[in-house]
Amino acid sequence: MNNSLNVTLTDELRAFIDRNCGDGTLFSTPTEFMRDVLREKKERLEAAEVRAGILEGYQDAIAGRTTKFSGDLKADMAQFRKRSS
């Protein structure tokens, strides 16, 4: 699958890309550089979601909204859903 996207850049952004790809850099083409930048951004967003979930879990624990793990996650989740309804 080959998807392409044309993007208009400011001169400053184009110069930044050019400085980070080519001879003597980690990336041989602007495409490689942009893919890496996008992957890094995606990873940061996913990590932020995980951190938010962890913080939510801590807040639940602080507020006493916890249940003892029985060893059967499916059963525990079913019990939780039943209580939440």
N, CA, C and O atoms as a GROMACS GRO file, in nm:
protein
  340
    1MET      N    1   0.085  -0.118   0.000
    1MET     CA    2   0.000   0.000   0.000
    1MET      C    3   0.089   0.123   0.000
    1MET      O    4   0.172   0.140   0.089
    2ASN      N    5   0.072   0.206  -0.097
    2ASN     CA    6   0.151   0.328  -0.107
    2ASN      C    7   0.059   0.447  -0.098
    2ASN      O    8  -0.012   0.479  -0.193
    3ASN      N    9   0.061   0.513   0.016
    3ASN     CA   10  -0.017   0.635   0.034
    3ASN      C   11   0.078   0.753   0.034
    3ASN      O   12   0.183   0.748   0.097
    4SER      N   13   0.042   0.856  -0.036
    4SER     CA   14   0.126   0.975  -0.034
    4SER      C   15   0.044   1.093   0.014
    4SER      O   16  -0.079   1.095   0.005
    5LEU      N   17   0.115   1.192   0.066
    5LEU     CA   18   0.053   1.311   0.120
    5LEU      C   19   0.142   1.428   0.084
    5LEU      O   20   0.260   1.430   0.116
    6ASN      N   21   0.085   1.524   0.018
    6ASN     CA   22   0.161   1.644  -0.017
    6ASN      C   23   0.137   1.748   0.091
    6ASN      O   24   0.023   1.776   0.128
    7VAL      N   25   0.246   1.804   0.142
    7VAL     CA   26   0.238   1.900   0.251
    7VAL      C   27   0.312   2.026   0.212
    7VAL      O   28   0.424   2.020   0.160
    8THR      N   29   0.249   2.140   0.235
    8THR     CA   30   0.315   2.267   0.211
    8THR      C   31   0.384   2.309   0.340
    8THR      O   32   0.322   2.314   0.446
    9LEU      N   33   0.513   2.340   0.330
    9LEU     CA   34   0.593   2.376   0.446
    9LEU      C   35   0.641   2.520   0.436
    9LEU      O   36   0.657   2.575   0.328
   10THR      N   37   0.664   2.578   0.553
   10THR     CA   38   0.730   2.708   0.554
   10THR      C   39   0.876   2.686   0.518
   10THR      O   40   0.927   2.574   0.524
   11ASP      N   41   0.944   2.792   0.480
   11ASP     CA   42   1.086   2.782   0.448
   11ASP      C   43   1.165   2.731   0.568
   11ASP      O   44   1.259   2.654   0.553
   12GLU      N   45   1.127   2.775   0.687
   12GLU     CA   46   1.195   2.734   0.809
   12GLU      C   47   1.182   2.584   0.832
   12GLU      O   48   1.280   2.517   0.865
   13LEU      N   49   1.059   2.529   0.815
   13LEU     CA   50   1.040   2.386   0.833
   13LEU      C   51   1.113   2.305   0.726
   13LEU      O   52   1.169   2.200   0.756
   14ARG      N   53   1.111   2.353   0.605
   14ARG     CA   54   1.182   2.281   0.498
   14ARG      C   55   1.333   2.277   0.526
   14ARG      O   56   1.398   2.175   0.505
   15ALA      N   57   1.387   2.388   0.574
   15ALA     CA   58   1.529   2.393   0.607
   15ALA      C   59   1.560   2.297   0.722
   15ALA      O   60   1.665   2.233   0.723
   16PHE      N   61   1.469   2.288   0.819
   16PHE     CA   62   1.487   2.195   0.931
   16PHE      C   63   1.493   2.051   0.880
   16PHE      O   64   1.579   1.973   0.921
   17ILE      N   65   1.402   2.016   0.792
   17ILE     CA   66   1.401   1.881   0.734
   17ILE      C   67   1.530   1.857   0.657
   17ILE      O   68   1.593   1.752   0.670
   18ASP      N   69   1.570   1.953   0.578
   18ASP     CA   70   1.691   1.937   0.497
   18ASP      C   71   1.816   1.920   0.584
   18ASP      O   72   1.907   1.846   0.548
   19ARG      N   73   1.820   1.988   0.699
   19ARG     CA   74   1.934   1.974   0.790
   19ARG      C   75   1.939   1.836   0.856
   19ARG      O   76   2.045   1.792   0.900
   20ASN      N   77   1.825   1.768   0.861
   20ASN     CA   78   1.818   1.640   0.933
   20ASN      C   79   1.814   1.518   0.842
   20ASN      O   80   1.791   1.408   0.890
   21CYS      N   81   1.837   1.536   0.714
   21CYS     CA   82   1.844   1.420   0.626
   21CYS      C   83   1.949   1.445   0.519
   21CYS      O   84   1.982   1.559   0.485
   22GLY      N   85   2.000   1.336   0.468
   22GLY     CA   86   2.105   1.345   0.368
   22GLY      C   87   2.237   1.296   0.424
   22GLY      O   88   2.240   1.230   0.528
   23ASP      N   89   2.345   1.327   0.358
   23ASP     CA   90   2.478   1.282   0.399
   23ASP      C   91   2.511   1.331   0.540
   23ASP      O   92   2.488   1.447   0.574
   24GLY      N   93   2.564   1.241   0.621
   24GLY     CA   94   2.606   1.276   0.756
   24GLY      C   95   2.494   1.282   0.857
   24GLY      O   96   2.516   1.329   0.968
   25THR      N   97   2.375   1.236   0.821
   25THR     CA   98   2.262   1.236   0.915
   25THR      C   99   2.209   1.094   0.930
   25THR      O  100   2.255   1.002   0.862
   26LEU      N  101   2.113   1.078   1.018
   26LEU     CA  102   2.053   0.946   1.039
   26LEU      C  103   1.958   0.905   0.927
   26LEU      O  104   1.931   0.786   0.908
   27PHE      N  105   1.908   1.001   0.853
   27PHE     CA  106   1.805   0.973   0.752
   27PHE      C  107   1.856   1.010   0.614
   27PHE      O  108   1.912   1.117   0.593
   28SER      N  109   1.837   0.918   0.520
   28SER     CA  110   1.887   0.945   0.385
   28SER      C  111   1.791   1.030   0.303
   28SER      O  112   1.832   1.096   0.207
   29THR      N  113   1.662   1.028   0.340
   29THR     CA  114   1.564   1.105   0.262
   29THR      C  115   1.471   1.183   0.355
   29THR      O  116   1.456   1.146   0.472
   30PRO      N  117   1.410   1.288   0.306
   30PRO     CA  118   1.311   1.360   0.386
   30PRO      C  119   1.194   1.270   0.428
   30PRO      O  120   1.137   1.288   0.536
   31THR      N  121   1.159   1.175   0.343
   31THR     CA  122   1.050   1.083   0.377
   31THR      C  123   1.083   1.001   0.500
   31THR      O  124   0.999   0.986   0.589
   32GLU      N  125   1.205   0.947   0.507
   32GLU     CA  126   1.245   0.871   0.625
   32GLU      C  127   1.239   0.957   0.750
   32GLU      O  128   1.191   0.913   0.855
   33PHE      N  129   1.288   1.080   0.738
   33PHE     CA  130   1.287   1.170   0.852
   33PHE      C  131   1.144   1.198   0.898
   33PHE      O  132   1.114   1.190   1.017
   34MET      N  133   1.056   1.230   0.805
   34MET     CA  134   0.917   1.263   0.842
   34MET      C  135   0.845   1.142   0.901
   34MET      O  136   0.768   1.158   0.995
   35ARG      N  137   0.869   1.023   0.848
   35ARG     CA  138   0.808   0.904   0.907
   35ARG      C  139   0.852   0.886   1.051
   35ARG      O  140   0.771   0.854   1.138
   36ASP      N  141   0.981   0.908   1.077
   36ASP     CA  142   1.032   0.895   1.213
   36ASP      C  143   0.970   0.999   1.306
   36ASP      O  144   0.933   0.967   1.419
   37VAL      N  145   0.959   1.121   1.258
   37VAL     CA  146   0.896   1.227   1.337
   37VAL      C  147   0.751   1.191   1.370
   37VAL      O  148   0.707   1.209   1.483
   38LEU      N  149   0.678   1.140   1.272
   38LEU     CA  150   0.539   1.103   1.293
   38LEU      C  151   0.526   0.985   1.390
   38LEU      O  152   0.438   0.985   1.476
   39ARG      N  153   0.614   0.886   1.375
   39ARG     CA  154   0.611   0.772   1.468
   39ARG      C  155   0.639   0.817   1.611
   39ARG      O  156   0.574   0.772   1.705
   40GLU      N  157   0.737   0.907   1.626
   40GLU     CA  158   0.771   0.959   1.759
   40GLU      C  159   0.652   1.033   1.820
   40GLU      O  160   0.622   1.015   1.938
   41LYS      N  161   0.585   1.114   1.742
   41LYS     CA  162   0.467   1.187   1.789
   41LYS      C  163   0.358   1.089   1.830
   41LYS      O  164   0.295   1.106   1.934
   42LYS      N  165   0.335   0.987   1.749
   42LYS     CA  166   0.233   0.885   1.779
   42LYS      C  167   0.266   0.815   1.910
   42LYS      O  168   0.177   0.794   1.993
   43GLU      N  169   0.393   0.780   1.930
   43GLU     CA  170   0.435   0.714   2.054
   43GLU      C  171   0.414   0.805   2.174
   43GLU      O  172   0.371   0.759   2.280
   44ARG      N  173   0.444   0.935   2.159
   44ARG     CA  174   0.423   1.030   2.270
   44ARG      C  175   0.276   1.039   2.307
   44ARG      O  176   0.242   1.042   2.425
   45LEU      N  177   0.188   1.044   2.207
   45LEU     CA  178   0.045   1.052   2.234
   45LEU      C  179  -0.005   0.925   2.303
   45LEU      O  180  -0.085   0.932   2.396
   46GLU      N  181   0.042   0.810   2.256
   46GLU     CA  182   0.002   0.683   2.318
   46GLU      C  183   0.053   0.674   2.461
   46GLU      O  184  -0.017   0.625   2.549
   47ALA      N  185   0.175   0.721   2.485
   47ALA     CA  186   0.231   0.719   2.621
   47ALA      C  187   0.152   0.813   2.713
   47ALA      O  188   0.132   0.782   2.830
   48ALA      N  189   0.106   0.925   2.660
   48ALA     CA  190   0.025   1.018   2.740
   48ALA      C  191  -0.106   0.952   2.779
   48ALA      O  192  -0.154   0.971   2.891
   49GLU      N  193  -0.165   0.875   2.689
   49GLU     CA  194  -0.289   0.803   2.721
   49GLU      C  195  -0.266   0.701   2.831
   49GLU      O  196  -0.348   0.686   2.922
   50VAL      N  197  -0.154   0.630   2.824
   50VAL     CA  198  -0.121   0.531   2.927
   50VAL      C  199  -0.102   0.600   3.061
   50VAL      O  200  -0.154   0.555   3.163
   51ARG      N  201  -0.026   0.712   3.061
   51ARG     CA  202  -0.004   0.787   3.186
   51ARG      C  203  -0.136   0.834   3.244
   51ARG      O  204  -0.156   0.826   3.366
   52ALA      N  205  -0.226   0.882   3.160
   52ALA     CA  206  -0.356   0.928   3.208
   52ALA      C  207  -0.433   0.813   3.272
   52ALA      O  208  -0.498   0.832   3.374
   53GLY      N  209  -0.427   0.696   3.213
   53GLY     CA  210  -0.494   0.579   3.269
   53GLY      C  211  -0.436   0.539   3.403
   53GLY      O  212  -0.508   0.502   3.495
   54ILE      N  213  -0.303   0.547   3.413
   54ILE     CA  214  -0.238   0.514   3.540
   54ILE      C  215  -0.279   0.614   3.648
   54ILE      O  216  -0.310   0.575   3.760
   55LEU      N  217  -0.279   0.742   3.613
   55LEU     CA  218  -0.320   0.843   3.710
   55LEU      C  219  -0.465   0.824   3.752
   55LEU      O  220  -0.499   0.842   3.869
   56GLU      N  221  -0.549   0.789   3.657
   56GLU     CA  222  -0.690   0.761   3.689
   56GLU      C  223  -0.698   0.644   3.787
   56GLU      O  224  -0.778   0.647   3.881
   57GLY      N  225  -0.617   0.542   3.765
   57GLY     CA  226  -0.614   0.428   3.855
   57GLY      C  227  -0.568   0.467   3.994
   57GLY      O  228  -0.624   0.421   4.093
   58TYR      N  229  -0.466   0.552   4.002
   58TYR     CA  230  -0.421   0.600   4.133
   58TYR      C  231  -0.532   0.678   4.203
   58TYR      O  232  -0.553   0.662   4.323
   59GLN      N  233  -0.601   0.762   4.128
   59GLN     CA  234  -0.711   0.840   4.188
   59GLN      C  235  -0.821   0.747   4.239
   59GLN      O  236  -0.878   0.771   4.345
   60ASP      N  237  -0.851   0.642   4.164
   60ASP     CA  238  -0.950   0.544   4.209
   60ASP      C  239  -0.903   0.477   4.338
   60ASP      O  240  -0.981   0.459   4.431
   61ALA      N  241  -0.775   0.441   4.343
   61ALA     CA  242  -0.722   0.376   4.463
   61ALA      C  243  -0.729   0.470   4.583
   61ALA      O  244  -0.767   0.428   4.692
   62ILE      N  245  -0.691   0.595   4.563
   62ILE     CA  246  -0.696   0.694   4.671
   62ILE      C  247  -0.838   0.712   4.721
   62ILE      O  248  -0.861   0.726   4.841
   63ALA      N  249  -0.936   0.711   4.629
   63ALA     CA  250  -1.076   0.730   4.665
   63ALA      C  251  -1.141   0.601   4.715
   63ALA      O  252  -1.259   0.602   4.750
   64GLY      N  253  -1.067   0.492   4.717
   64GLY     CA  254  -1.122   0.366   4.767
   64GLY      C  255  -1.205   0.290   4.665
   64GLY      O  256  -1.275   0.196   4.701
   65ARG      N  257  -1.197   0.330   4.540
   65ARG     CA  258  -1.272   0.261   4.435
   65ARG      C  259  -1.187   0.146   4.381
   65ARG      O  260  -1.137   0.152   4.268
   66THR      N  261  -1.171   0.044   4.460
   66THR     CA  262  -1.090  -0.072   4.422
   66THR      C  263  -1.166  -0.200   4.454
   66THR      O  264  -1.265  -0.199   4.527
   67THR      N  265  -1.119  -0.306   4.398
   67THR     CA  266  -1.174  -0.437   4.428
   67THR      C  267  -1.058  -0.536   4.432
   67THR      O  268  -0.958  -0.520   4.362
   68LYS      N  269  -1.071  -0.636   4.514
   68LYS     CA  270  -0.965  -0.735   4.526
   68LYS      C  271  -0.965  -0.825   4.402
   68LYS      O  272  -1.071  -0.870   4.358
   69PHE      N  273  -0.847  -0.850   4.348
   69PHE     CA  274  -0.832  -0.935   4.230
   69PHE      C  275  -0.851  -1.081   4.271
   69PHE      O  276  -0.783  -1.130   4.361
   70SER      N  277  -0.943  -1.149   4.204
   70SER     CA  278  -0.975  -1.286   4.238
   70SER      C  279  -0.887  -1.388   4.166
   70SER      O  280  -0.886  -1.507   4.199
   71GLY      N  281  -0.814  -1.340   4.066
   71GLY     CA  282  -0.736  -1.431   3.983
   71GLY      C  283  -0.804  -1.459   3.850
   71GLY      O  284  -0.746  -1.521   3.762
   72ASP      N  285  -0.928  -1.412   3.835
   72ASP     CA  286  -1.005  -1.431   3.712
   72ASP      C  287  -1.050  -1.293   3.664
   72ASP      O  288  -1.154  -1.242   3.709
   73LEU      N  289  -0.974  -1.233   3.576
   73LEU     CA  290  -1.002  -1.097   3.532
   73LEU      C  291  -1.140  -1.084   3.467
   73LEU      O  292  -1.210  -0.986   3.492
   74LYS      N  293  -1.179  -1.181   3.385
   74LYS     CA  294  -1.310  -1.174   3.321
   74LYS      C  295  -1.423  -1.172   3.424
   74LYS      O  296  -1.517  -1.094   3.412
   75ALA      N  297  -1.413  -1.257   3.523
   75ALA     CA  298  -1.515  -1.261   3.628
   75ALA      C  299  -1.516  -1.131   3.707
   75ALA      O  300  -1.622  -1.078   3.741
   76ASP      N  301  -1.397  -1.078   3.738
   76ASP     CA  302  -1.389  -0.952   3.811
   76ASP      C  303  -1.451  -0.838   3.730
   76ASP      O  304  -1.523  -0.755   3.786
   77MET      N  305  -1.423  -0.834   3.600
   77MET     CA  306  -1.481  -0.729   3.515
   77MET      C  307  -1.632  -0.742   3.506
   77MET      O  308  -1.704  -0.642   3.507
   78ALA      N  309  -1.682  -0.864   3.497
   78ALA     CA  310  -1.828  -0.887   3.493
   78ALA      C  311  -1.891  -0.839   3.624
   78ALA      O  312  -1.996  -0.775   3.623
   79GLN      N  313  -1.827  -0.869   3.734
   79GLN     CA  314  -1.878  -0.825   3.866
   79GLN      C  315  -1.876  -0.673   3.874
   79GLN      O  316  -1.971  -0.612   3.924
   80PHE      N  317  -1.770  -0.611   3.825
   80PHE     CA  318  -1.759  -0.465   3.825
   80PHE      C  319  -1.870  -0.403   3.741
   80PHE      O  320  -1.936  -0.308   3.784
   81ARG      N  321  -1.891  -0.457   3.622
   81ARG     CA  322  -1.996  -0.403   3.533
   81ARG      C  323  -2.133  -0.418   3.597
   81ARG      O  324  -2.217  -0.329   3.586
   82LYS      N  325  -2.155  -0.530   3.665
   82LYS     CA  326  -2.283  -0.552   3.732
   82LYS      C  327  -2.305  -0.446   3.840
   82LYS      O  328  -2.416  -0.394   3.854
   83ARG      N  329  -2.202  -0.415   3.917
   83ARG     CA  330  -2.211  -0.313   4.023
   83ARG      C  331  -2.229  -0.175   3.965
   83ARG      O  332  -2.296  -0.092   4.024
   84SER      N  333  -2.169  -0.150   3.848
   84SER     CA  334  -2.174  -0.017   3.788
   84SER      C  335  -2.308   0.013   3.721
   84SER      O  336  -2.340   0.129   3.696
   85SER      N  337  -2.385  -0.090   3.693
   85SER     CA  338  -2.513  -0.072   3.622
   85SER      C  339  -2.620  -0.017   3.714
   85SER      O  340  -2.734   0.004   3.671
   0.00000   0.00000   0.00000
